[in-house]
Amino acid sequence: MAKGAPRHFGFTLVELLVVIAIIGVLVGLLLPAVQAAREAARRMSCSNNLKQIGLAVHNYESATKSLPAAWSPSATTGDGWSTQARILPYIEAISLASAIDFGAGYGAATLQVDGVAVPISSYRVPTYLCPSEPNDTQRLGTSGPEHYPLNYGYNGGVWFTYNPNDNTVGEGSFAANRYLKFRDCLDGLSNTLAFSEVKAWTPYYRDLSQTGDIAKPTQTSEICTLAGSFKTDTGHTEWVDGRVHQSGFTTTFSPNKKVLCTVSGIEYDVDFTNFREGKTATAPIPKTFAAVTSRSYHVGGVNACLMDGSVRFVTDSIDLELWQGLSTRAGREVVAVP
């Protein structure tokens, strides 16, 4: 008897296409869930960083009986160290902290690595970086590594931050050239912001250098009118620098508020500082007014740490008056974090 034709087992083209389509649908359904889970983990890690910073401030205060200054001038230069630099020993960054001479400017501070002097300012401090930051990288200068960014700014108040002519300071929890105490926080530690998220590599205007008082803006377009010298991408790239546009934030505008200004045909989401703390000028030296918005890469809001060390997620929809009230240490407002 003749043998029949061999039988082949396998999928037909149609069956393969159906299987591929099913796999595609499953991936499409699972991918958002995976991404959401990853973002939840990053947000939790970000919250933990802020918790560590809040605890470090309390440990600093316990050791020194005062809060760290937001910015403090050195004996020879305006390169004043930041709050974040002063609390380094309390976030287990002992080697960096021990190499710092707070009496000198951060521009001259180095660590010797294999016989090479490496700027302290160029070192990455993991606690100061949100895992959602897409540009977690050194800022290079003409001679190599120069600075490293950060994602958590101190509370510098609402708008006015510093008058170098009489050393008066703003309403925030941390002040330029002033070592405040917990007792100065009359609104209560649980009702006052300490730190909040900021985006690294933020464009900003600086050194408009207008003397006298500047009215607090109520519309973001007013920042474009004030303007000044424009920097395309260096805001919040210097964790060592205590100036508010580098290591702080203000509550002129609510979290993640777009402050859109067009420069050379390109639209940027900007910050503003009228005059950098410690910059040389003839008297009367311009005051520092700053619109440095708290921003994050988390959808819907920002993580923020209060002066009592607790951490909250503050939504973009928070009432501006409430947000500003939370940033004053002694405004005597009756506020509570939602």
C-alpha angles and dihedrals in degrees: 000000000000116000117244123240113284114266118232121208122204146091123303119231091255092053091050091051091050091051092048090049091051091049090050092052091049092050090048090053096044100042097070090048091051091047091048090051091050092049090049089053092048091048090050091050089049090051090051091053090055090048090055091049091050091051090047090056090052091049090048091051091048091053099041103025091233141069119257117263116252089227128358125188119236122227093258109023145028090241092114121185121248132239086249091057093051095053094050094109089059096054091053095259092129098147092056093044094050091054094056124099103197089193090067130057121268091241091077098041114113143162122219111237115177090336093310122115107232119190112249087218090066095060120108114237105199095201090060095056129080113222088229092062105116095198102052095157143114121273108232127215132193091280099041132270110020113158143004124216130235137206103206121073129191120243106263096175132250108307115317112066111161144008110193092190094070101006094244115155141205132262099265130113091253124042137197114259091353131104104210125190134222088254088065089065096087094166090065130262093257092054099048130079119237105174136357137181123279131180118246120232093030119171113236147173117233143177101023079154095202110168124222125025124330118205115243109258118244096185125050091227089069089071090061089052093051093045119145131174108350125224114191103208117349104097114120092010096114115068090179095057115091095199110120097241090057106039107007144056136213132207100233085122132023123261116296092001110162112239098188121189128165118227121179090345094308123109116225134184099229147189126211138212121177095207132358115244110254096016113143117250140148118264130306088047112208116255122243113251115170140186101193108161124213107238136171143177092236114105115251104008151345136280112243134185121216126215091257088062097253120131127221136180106234115201124227089240094065112131109262093226090053092047091051091046090055090056096057117087096200107017090118091223118155100235139147131189108255 
